[in-house]
Amino acid sequence: MPTTDSKSTNTALLVIDIQNDFTPGGQLAVPGGDEIVPLVNQLGRTFRHIVVAQDWHPAGHASFASSHAGKQPFDIIQLPYGEQKLWPDHCVQGTPGAALHPALDLPHAQLIIRKGCNPSIDSYSAFMEADRQTPTGLAGYLKERGIDTVYMVGLALDFCVMYSALDARMAGFNAIVLLDACRGIDIDGSMDTAIRRMQEAGVKLIQSSDIAGPALA
């Protein structure tokens, strides 16, 4: 694969949901989720523009199994906007589990965008809530900054990373996922499905070694 050039100032790194609840010991831990942190920190030093996405649910969120009598985590229900997988309570606003992983070191990140804040609508994607009608504002922010290419890393590859990548493409961005800087949950073949869906949407799937940097120069 040709080396991908990230030196241009029209590129951004989107760091997705590297939070305590998604890393070992958390309420919805992604296997090996903490393993990517050193690589993400290293990658961060090669980008001028960084955005951090943070899951930020109010207590009693509609996506929590505990909010629905008789339901268990990973059950599927119908909400007004469609099918919803239920999760353990996680990333509740202001709790230690919602905090960014303590080893994440991206001091020059310019924006933290919080998602899943609407109590009745989930939001895997950093760009669009699950009702597919409510934007987070991230696309507008990036476009106003002159960004046309978004590199993505984080957790989990088969949910929040995938949906962010698909929505980045829908919004007109070049979308690139750095596979070795992501980890997945892999529920019922969700990893294979995520890879296929991203490839079909035109998302580039590469390794961090394919980037030519630094972009801070």
C-alpha positions as CSV (number, residue, x, y, z in Angstrom):
1,M,0.0,0.0,0.0
2,P,1.4,3.5,-0.8
3,T,2.3,5.5,2.2
4,T,-0.5,7.9,3.3
5,D,0.6,11.5,3.7
6,S,-0.7,13.1,6.9
7,K,1.5,16.2,6.7
8,S,-1.2,18.5,5.3
9,T,-3.0,20.8,7.6
10,N,-6.3,19.6,6.1
11,T,-6.1,16.4,8.1
12,A,-7.4,15.6,11.6
13,L,-7.0,12.8,14.0
14,L,-10.3,11.7,15.7
15,V,-9.7,9.8,18.9
16,I,-12.8,7.9,19.8
17,D,-14.0,6.9,23.3
18,I,-10.7,5.9,25.0
19,Q,-12.4,6.1,28.4
20,N,-12.1,4.1,31.6
21,D,-15.4,2.3,31.1
22,F,-14.2,1.0,27.7
23,T,-10.8,-0.3,29.0
24,P,-10.0,-3.3,31.3
25,G,-11.8,-2.9,34.6
26,G,-14.5,-0.7,33.1
27,Q,-18.3,-1.3,32.9
28,L,-18.1,-2.1,29.2
29,A,-14.5,-3.1,28.7
30,V,-13.2,-3.7,25.2
31,P,-10.6,-6.5,25.3
32,G,-7.1,-4.9,25.1
33,G,-8.6,-1.5,25.0
34,D,-5.8,0.0,27.0
35,E,-3.1,-1.5,24.7
36,I,-3.7,1.1,22.1
37,V,-3.0,4.1,24.3
38,P,0.8,4.4,23.8
39,L,0.3,4.2,20.0
40,V,-2.5,6.8,20.0
41,N,-0.2,9.1,22.0
42,Q,2.5,8.6,19.5
43,L,0.2,9.2,16.6
44,G,-1.1,12.3,18.3
45,R,2.3,13.9,18.1
46,T,2.1,13.7,14.3
47,F,-1.1,15.6,13.9
48,R,-1.7,19.3,14.1
49,H,-5.5,18.9,14.5
50,I,-6.9,16.4,17.0
51,V,-10.5,15.9,18.2
52,V,-11.4,13.6,21.1
53,A,-14.8,12.0,21.2
54,Q,-16.2,11.1,24.6
55,D,-19.3,9.0,25.4
56,W,-21.2,11.0,28.0
57,H,-24.5,9.5,29.0
58,P,-27.0,10.9,31.6
59,A,-28.0,8.4,34.3
60,G,-30.9,6.3,33.2
61,H,-30.1,6.5,29.5
62,A,-32.4,4.7,27.1
63,S,-29.5,2.5,25.9
64,F,-28.9,1.0,29.3
65,A,-30.5,-2.4,30.0
66,S,-31.2,-1.2,33.6
67,S,-33.6,1.4,32.2
68,H,-35.9,-1.3,30.8
69,A,-37.6,-3.8,33.2
70,G,-36.8,-7.4,32.5
71,K,-34.1,-6.6,29.9
72,Q,-30.4,-7.7,30.1
73,P,-27.3,-6.1,28.5
74,F,-27.0,-7.0,24.8
75,D,-30.7,-7.6,24.4
76,I,-32.2,-5.7,21.4
77,I,-35.3,-3.5,21.7
78,Q,-37.2,-1.1,19.6
79,L,-37.0,2.6,20.4
80,P,-38.8,5.4,18.4
81,Y,-35.8,5.8,16.1
82,G,-35.4,2.0,15.5
83,E,-33.5,-1.0,16.8
84,Q,-31.3,-0.5,19.9
85,K,-28.8,-2.9,21.5
86,L,-28.9,-2.5,25.3
87,W,-25.7,-2.0,27.2
88,P,-24.5,-2.1,30.8
89,D,-24.6,1.3,32.5
90,H,-21.4,3.0,31.2
91,C,-19.8,6.4,30.8
92,V,-22.3,8.1,33.0
93,Q,-21.7,11.9,33.0
94,G,-19.2,13.0,35.7
95,T,-18.3,9.5,36.9
96,P,-14.8,8.0,36.9
97,G,-15.8,5.5,34.2
98,A,-16.7,8.3,31.8
99,A,-13.3,10.0,32.2
100,L,-10.7,9.7,29.5
101,H,-8.1,7.0,30.2
102,P,-5.5,8.5,32.5
103,A,-2.6,7.5,30.2
104,L,-4.0,9.3,27.2
105,D,-1.7,12.2,26.5
106,L,-3.0,14.6,23.9
107,P,-2.4,18.0,25.4
108,H,-2.8,19.8,22.0
109,A,-6.2,18.3,21.2
110,Q,-8.4,21.3,20.2
111,L,-11.9,19.8,20.8
112,I,-13.6,17.3,23.0
113,I,-17.0,16.4,21.6
114,R,-19.4,14.6,23.9
115,K,-22.0,12.2,22.5
116,G,-24.9,10.2,23.8
117,C,-26.0,13.1,25.9
118,N,-29.6,13.0,24.9
119,P,-31.3,10.7,27.4
120,S,-33.6,9.1,24.8
121,I,-31.2,8.7,21.9
122,D,-28.0,6.7,21.7
123,S,-25.0,7.9,19.7
124,Y,-22.2,5.6,18.6
125,S,-21.0,8.0,16.0
126,A,-19.1,11.1,16.7
127,F,-20.9,12.8,13.8
128,M,-24.6,11.8,14.1
129,E,-26.9,10.5,16.8
130,A,-28.7,7.2,16.3
131,D,-31.9,8.8,15.2
132,R,-30.0,9.6,12.0
133,Q,-31.4,13.2,12.1
134,T,-29.5,14.9,14.9
135,P,-25.9,16.0,14.1
136,T,-23.3,16.4,16.8
137,G,-21.8,19.5,15.1
138,L,-18.5,17.7,14.4
139,A,-18.8,17.8,10.6
140,G,-19.4,21.6,10.7
141,Y,-16.5,22.2,13.0
142,L,-14.1,20.2,10.8
143,K,-15.3,21.8,7.6
144,E,-14.9,25.3,9.1
145,R,-11.3,24.4,10.0
146,G,-10.6,23.4,6.4
147,I,-10.4,19.7,7.3
148,D,-11.2,17.2,4.5
149,T,-9.5,14.0,5.7
150,V,-10.2,12.4,9.1
151,Y,-8.0,9.6,10.5
152,M,-9.8,7.6,13.2
153,V,-8.5,5.5,16.2
154,G,-10.1,4.2,19.4
155,L,-12.9,2.1,20.8
156,A,-14.7,0.1,19.8
157,L,-13.8,-0.6,16.2
158,D,-17.0,-2.5,15.5
159,F,-19.3,0.1,17.0
160,C,-18.3,3.7,17.6
161,V,-15.3,3.7,15.3
162,M,-17.2,2.1,12.5
163,Y,-20.3,4.4,12.8
164,S,-18.0,7.4,13.0
165,A,-16.2,6.3,9.8
166,L,-19.4,5.7,7.9
167,D,-20.8,9.1,8.9
168,A,-17.5,10.8,8.0
169,R,-17.9,9.4,4.5
170,M,-21.6,10.5,4.5
171,A,-20.5,14.0,5.4
172,G,-18.1,14.1,2.5
173,F,-14.8,13.5,4.3
174,N,-12.0,11.1,3.3
175,A,-12.2,8.6,6.2
176,I,-9.2,6.5,7.2
177,V,-9.2,4.0,10.1
178,L,-5.9,3.0,11.6
179,L,-6.7,-0.6,12.5
180,D,-3.7,-1.2,14.8
181,A,-4.8,1.8,16.9
182,C,-8.3,0.3,17.5
183,R,-9.8,-2.6,19.4
184,G,-13.2,-4.2,19.0
185,I,-15.9,-6.0,21.1
186,D,-16.8,-8.6,18.4
187,I,-20.3,-9.5,19.3
188,D,-21.9,-12.1,17.0
189,G,-19.4,-11.4,14.2
190,S,-19.6,-7.6,14.5
191,M,-15.9,-7.2,13.7
192,D,-16.2,-8.8,10.3
193,T,-19.4,-6.9,9.6
194,A,-17.7,-3.6,10.5
195,I,-14.8,-4.2,8.2
196,R,-17.1,-5.1,5.3
197,R,-19.4,-2.1,5.9
198,M,-16.4,0.3,6.1
199,Q,-14.8,-1.1,2.9
200,E,-18.1,-0.9,1.0
201,A,-18.5,2.8,2.1
202,G,-15.0,3.7,0.8
203,V,-13.3,4.0,4.2
204,K,-9.6,3.3,4.0
205,L,-8.4,0.7,6.4
206,I,-4.6,1.0,7.1
207,Q,-1.9,0.5,9.7
208,S,-0.3,3.4,11.6
209,S,3.0,2.5,9.8
210,D,1.4,3.6,6.5
211,I,1.2,7.3,7.7
212,A,3.9,9.7,6.6
213,G,4.4,12.3,9.3
214,P,4.8,14.4,11.2
215,A,1.9,16.6,10.6
216,L,2.9,19.1,13.3
217,A,5.8,20.4,11.3
